[in-house]
């Protein structure tokens, strides 16, 4: 290398020295050659000065990665590239070369049992080294994006074109000072509409993004500093030890540490429907976004966020949700009809104005368009007149097309979703808001929904004797006590943490597990850590809602014997037993009499609303689990019953009132639970679902899942309506119930919290998952997440759902009134007088009032108590009812009569000129809308002011409308083409407009059936459903 460099440098020196003797052309070639040699020499020196690069592939001869300097990755001796490599390739050999999961955990400074230290500095250091568990998303759309979208509307483009031409001709004719008003005012008005519309859309988009982020924020069970705790999925870091159970979403990429029967659904990542078994030896790889479908375990997080498999896939995906809700679909069917009517009227108005202008039949020289005098009229005047006519015609189309309909739906949905979030309900799908307002049946769980989910062991039976107090516990034989402790300690997915400070125990797991662990720790003096040192777990059969039990196989280290422990629903565990321990520690045969007595004990506890759990045990022989097939199953027969416990889970305060509110609103509540029939009946009676006085009804209304499942399809359809309680039901039974109810024409809402509830949640019209106890599979299958697991929140969702529908109806009624009045007045005025009473700018202001501002005012009303006194809205019932049409035509006829009287008789009545008369028409029309906004707040109630004080935004919009109207009339004469009005004229405008209120009161006294008016809408909706 050195000789080559020296040769290159010497060559350059010789060449440079010899250039003085060469001709000019040859000098150029020598200079070029010298430059090439110089570059080669520099590259050689650079390569020589750099150290040789080390291979990125880690050698397989060392146990721990030492090729990374500490300062390169915040003190960690491994980086993201290595961590993502073995995960992406599922490279088990590389994992083993890195020391296996133990070695990788050590390199990541994580303890498999105690997790990572939970100091903030340590968490921040890991985030700097390996990234945070957040996925990059497309940047939020700016307000300019929405302005651009709004400005691409064809009518807006035409108006801007007319404004530009009018501005040009006006300036040419009258100069810049006076000539900009006509075109400039239209220009400013259009830009104002675009800006306000964009601002509204941008605001709603940001609200939806916030709600989407809240929906993605999942609580994850981790262990940090030896303490099991819940953290946000966004706060998971590399090195975290995460607990996984059935229904959980794997929060990041990682390696399996230990657990039992863990199977995951990787279809979201690979597309394969088969479930993958994860274990320590053959397949320890767990991937972000996959779902746990069986078993439980712990994992070590190795990649998070965009470095995980799910993050890398999400980085390639971008999509927009253009979901249209059922309400928007209904309104979109009505929009084309109004658009056609508007186009027809606009075209006729334009033709009439054009004909009357060119035939000289306009009102006067000083009218809106002037008079046409053939060749004497300047071409600029003609063009300006025609452009004004085009602008008016286009604006009539703008007003006629109800563009505010989707805006009103979006606004009320955004508003409702925000308020529902504050009321502990997270909406995941827009359509669920309004669909919930149509619900006729709610199928609810018991645990945590109707009850507090705060369980406590209040009864303990050994054989046929109850253990009541501390003295009785101390008399339990040691051998029996050890067996119960062993069964509780190992046959659980919960855990116990005792802080070093010496304070009380901290229990984690499901409410049932926590209650049993608390009872065992306090009453039985169970030491979980000590027991774990004495035994090893051989196999686990995790609890599921089908079998309603869980089992564990353990080997005692002291005598090397193997024991199986079962825990689950009392009547099912008793069926698996052939004998039982009595209070003295002796075993007794479980004959028919003993079974009957145990059954009575179980039924007695269930009738007191207790959940009954039984414990059973059996010593098994080694040979029964020698082969692979036997090792996958646990002994299920001839067990010895250890004891029974009764867990009390009290009903939530206010749940009875919530059930009654549903029934009063025409919504029936059905209880579907896995508890036995006696517990189910007791809870249903306590909550008001069943009436204990009517025993005949109770017998017909209560059924077990197995019985319902065995009915013929005809029997199920016949009985499904009268069933109020289904006990011992499986997820399949719940799905079957939902399907039958939907076939009967009901709109069904279903609550669920388990993975197996997913089919029923998806099948239901509205799936409601539980935010606290619900699995991630259940949440993803649902439409709304009940964050506090409270049935009262379900009723709140029902009320907000009805509020969405009612608010949209208010806005539709208000906008249709303006549509009808504007179209009729403009056409009549054009045909009779040759000009329309309202200018383009004035019409644009009216359009702003009827679209964005009215949507803000009317679509943000809170749901009233009266909404819960009505029956549910029918699935096929159209948005516009007879009652609404009655109100629309009454107010529209009033406004048409007033405006036409002012148009033709206003000057003689008030003794004013044409410009002032036109201003009074404009002023009266706007104030008619102000007063009619109050009328629109209630479709049925005569008192239009009731509850209006609660909506501050409504009063704000009314105030803004009045202020802007005063400014346009009094201060913006040239911009708005108005004249100042006297106090008397202002009083006349407001007084005439106020007649709208007594008219509304009188009209609402006219009885009409609240039934659909358009048969074609009925037909369309039937086809849809």
Buried (B, 14 or more C-beta within 10 A) or exposed (E): EEEEBEEBBEBBEEBEEEBEEBEEEEBEEBEEEBEEBBEBBEEBBEEEEEEEEEEEEBEEEEBBBEBBEEEEBBEBBBBBEBBBBBBBEEBBEBBBBBBBBEBBBBBBBBBBEEBBBBEEEBBEBBBEBBBBBBBEEEEEBEBEBBBEBBBEBEBBEBBBBBBBBBBBBBBEBBEEEEBBBBBBBBBBBBBBBBBBBBBBBBBBBBBBEEBEEBBEEBBBBBBBBBBBBEBEBBBBBBBBBBBBBBBBBBBBBBBBBBBBBBBBBBBBBEEEEEBBEBBBEEBBBBBBBBBBBBBBBBBBBBBBBBBBBBBBBBEEEEEEEEEEBBBBBBBBBBBEEBBEBBBBBBEBBBEBBBEBBBEEEBBEEEBBBBBBEEEEBEEBBBBBBBBBBBBBBBBBBBBBBBBBBBBBBBBBBBBBBBBBBEBBBBBBBBBBBBBBBBBBBBBBBBBBBBBBBEBBBBBBBBBBBBBEEEEBBEEBBEEBBBBBBBBBBBBBBBBBBBEEEEEEEBBBBBBBBBBBBBBBBBBBEBBBEEBEEEBEBBBBBBBBBEBBBBBBBBBBEEEEBBBBBBBBBBBBBBBBBBBBBBBEBEBBEBEEEBBEEBEEBBBBBBBBBBBBBBBBBBEBEEEBBEEEEBEEEBBBEEBBBBBBBBBBBEBBEEBBEBBBBBEEBEBBBBBBBBBBBBBBBBBBBBBBBBEEEEEEBBEEBBBBBEBBBEBEEEEBBEBBBEBBBBBBBBBBBBBBBBBBBBEEEBBBBBBBBBBBBBBBBBBBBBBBBBBBBBBBBBBBBBBBBBBBBBBBBBBBBBBBBBBBBBBBBBBBBBBBBBBBBBBBBBBBBBEBBBBBBBBBBBBBBBBBBBBBBBBBBBBBBBBBEBBBEBEBBBBBBBBBBEBBBBBBBBBBBBBBEBBBBBBBEBBEEBEBEBBBBBBBBBBBBBBBBBBBBBBBBBBEEEEBEEBBEEBEBBEEBBEBBBEBBEEBBBEBBEBBBBBEBEEEBBEBBBEBBBEBBEBBEEBBEEEBEEEBBBEEBBEBBEEEE
